[in-house]
Amino acid sequence: MLFAKEKLAALELAELVSGVNPKVRGDLVEDLISMVLETENSMPTEYAKGVLHLWRRGKLETNNGLRALFKAALSVEPEKTAEVCEKYGCREVAEFIKG
């Protein structure tokens, strides 16, 4: 069970993801996937399975897909995830990540 702080963070991330510009989602997803695949850091299995499932179904650009991908990316490369967000103009998400 998630603690109250984690629940609040999950809700905030979901809200922020919904504001990501649809025009940049494809490129954003590509960069995040590349970063996740190239890292030497290990990711929780549940995150990897979730991302793979959504990727196979072509759903990574949806709000749920982006949220799952951000969680996965944050688990292995939080600083780089923030940099990718800034690159695509997702300043609110980057600020959320930086805390």
Secondary structure, DSSP 8 states (H G I E B T S, - for coil): ---HHHHHHHHHHHHHHHTS-TTTHHHHHHHHHHHHHH--S---HHHHHHHHHHHHTT-TTSHHHHHHHHHHHHHH-HHHHHHHHHHTT-HHHHHHHH-
